[in-house]
Each structure stands twice: as structure tokens, then as C-alpha cells.
Amino acid sequence: MDCLWLTLAYVDPPTNGQLIYSKGLMDSVARAGVRLTSWAMRPSRNPPADLRDVPMQPGTRLQRVLSADPVVGGHGRSIAAARAIGQTLAARRFDAVVFDSISAGWALSLVEHHRRTASSPPRLVYLAHNHEITVARRIVQTASGPMRLVRALEALKVIRLERRLIAAADLLTSNTPEDCQAFAAEPMAPPVAFLPPGYDGPRVHARRIDADTPRRVVIVGSFDWQPKRTSLESFLQAGALMLARAGIGLQVVGAAEESYLAGMRQRFPTVEFTGPVDDVRPYMAQARLALVPDQLGGFKLKGLDYVFARLPILAMRIALPGMPLQDGLSFGLFDSHVAMAEGIVAVIDDFATLNARHERAYAACDREFDWDRIGRSLVQHMREAEPRRSLRGPVPIVEGVRKEPSLSSRAERGI
């Protein structure tokens, strides 16, 4: 199989969840025997030989506002990039063109034109990293004042572009069961395959949390995306002082703009913000709990980092879909940030519970996230995908290699 793969960037080692997912899929598909020609929208670090970067042209703020495409779907747009991708499509026959997240969505018209004119048109595959329509709507709900109007306009653009990708795709993949159902409920959806991430990072094979472990909790991640910042700030507003008064340390470990980190240190002086670090493992090893305060769904790769570091997890109820964990047994789920902070205080010194939870979580995830198996599954789905000649009838959800009728209603289709 010969595949053209349009991605945001290939960064080795990857620095956030989106890049981890993209790199893992690209590498595993290549190991499965697919010949990849890859275009990255941002400069890549340590790229494979077949990956090329397209020139970026972000434009002014006014140009971005006036553009028909959302900011998230316009990375890399330029005349030079469009020409280069068009020439690549014309140079040889591809079996499939992969849109790796909505970030490459600006190139959809190029690919659609090629498919209309090619004697043997390639399949179109949309690898969704989130159900972006849901994300966009929730971002609007968290905004206020003039910013709410700006985000509402951006949400309309996201909804329009993602629905164009859905309608054009012969195969759609998503990394959580919940998002699979949301996509299957969209108008003109193709078959939807569940495609979780893999994990090939370090594993701690044994760990005992006891009184010698610092009385500390940790939040690991990158904080350059506004929804992540909103969730973090909401949790700190609710819980930072409560934890400090209980004598519990809190570290926020990960990259963000230095100006943002400086402002956060001033707002929350009891919290340690490390900024970017070379290795997060020492920080996880010196904590009793890991937190996932995110208020949006979508698979969180840091959840796997926590599990395989044997660090018990407390999370918002919506925050960790797609992981085979059980509330109260292998992790703890909460409906509010205040409840999460209270949960930390309640369990921080309960060593039996902490150790039992990380043992159960590790066992549940041990064999579930193999990149090679996931890559082979994606290749099989791509080989089986049929160019859609009719959009009538029910849309199947595909899990593994099994097809079953859609579990979702199509009643709510409006913006």
C-alpha cells in the first residue's frame, strides 16, 4: 500500500499528546509494510527520510479571522505548500491519503480535486484526535464577554471543516469509544474505527508508596492549548489553597510560555510550576498521586505515562475515556474540581488504597496499548475501506475488525 500522510509535525522525541499519537501511528504503519510519503505542516525534528516539511504561512490575526478555515485547521497553508502537495499527488498513484487530525484540513480541497480527476482515486482517511465539533462547542461555553463571540465564530469554522472531512472520508478513526459514537451520529459519516494510541515508553515494574514518598501530587502535561489552561486554572482556583492547608505539595510539570508560567506562579504561590523538563519520570517517582483535571474528553496520553509509572490517578469524570480503568478500584473520578481536591486530601495517606489502585491500573493496561497491533489494525481498515458510492443506510462503527450497527442517534445534527 502506498500512502500520502498529511500531519502537523513529526517530532522525535514527541513533546505532547498529539505528536505522540501521530508519530506512533506513522511508525507502526510503516513497520506494517505501508510505503509512506509524509508532509508535515510544521518544522519536524529527527524526521524519517520520507517526510518533508511544507512552508508555514500563519498570516496576520485579521487574515485568520477572515479565513474560511479555523486556526486549528489552517496550519501550513501557503501557495508553496499547496503546489508541493498537488505535485506529489500528480507524480504517482496513492492508495490512500491520510488527514492526520483536523490540522491538515486546509488541504482537503486539493485532495478532493485530485480524487475527482484521477483515473484511480485514492481512499481518504481522516484520523481524528478529538471530536472537534464537541471541543469547539465546549470552548465557547467557557468563554465570556467579547471573547465568546470570537470563539463562537471559530467554532462555526471548526464545525464546517470537520463535517467536510467527515463527508469526504472513506474511513474515519477515533481514539475513544465515546468519540466513535459521536462521529457515527454525524451526517454522512463513513465507517468509524476505534484506534486507541499505543505505549512504548518506560515502565516501572514494581513500586511501593509509603510514608517515605513525598506528600505530593503532580500534574504532567503541556499547557500551550487554551482548554488545558482553562482546566488547570479552574482546578487550582478550587484546590490549591485546600491542598496547601493540608500540607500537600502540588507540582505542575510541563511546557508553556514563560510569561504564562510567571503569571501562574504569581496567582498560585503555593504551587510549583517547573516549566519544561528533560525527563518527567523523577517528578512522578516523587509523588503519591497524579491528577487529570481536564474538562474535555479525548484520549490523554499522559494517563498511560501515569499508569506505567505506577502512579495512582485522580481525574475528572470526562477526562480519561478509552482506558480500561474502574472508578474506585484502579483510579478515582470526580464531577468537580472541588470534589477532586477533597478526594486528594482523603486518600493521600491511605497507602493501601494508593498501592492497590496503581497495581490494578497497571495490570488492566499492561497488554492493551501495543503500537504494532494498532498499526496493523489501521492498515487493515484502510485496505478494507471502500470508496463511498452511496451514503444511504446505517453507518457502522468498527472496533478492531468487527462491524456493528451505529449505537448513536442522529437526531441532533444542528450547530
ZIWO-V84024 format. One line per field, one symbol per residue. phi: phi as a letter, one per 20 degrees, with the letter a starting at -180 (. if undefined). Layout:
phi->???
//
This chain:
phi->.dceddcfaddcffdbfffffffffffffffeoeedddcdecgddlfffedceefebfmffffffeffefgfddfnfafffffffffffffbedfbddeenfgefgeffgffffffdffcfffdddeeebefffgffffffeebmgfffffffffffffffffffffefebccbecgffgffffefgmfegddfcffdbcefceebbcebfffgfbcccdrdceeggffffffffffecffgfffemdfcdddqeagffffffffffcfededemfcfbefffffdcebddcegdcfnfdffgfgfgeeldfddbfgeecfndeddgnddacdcebffffffffffdgdefffgffffffffffegdecefffffffffffffefdgfebdenfefedcmdddbfgedfdfddff
//
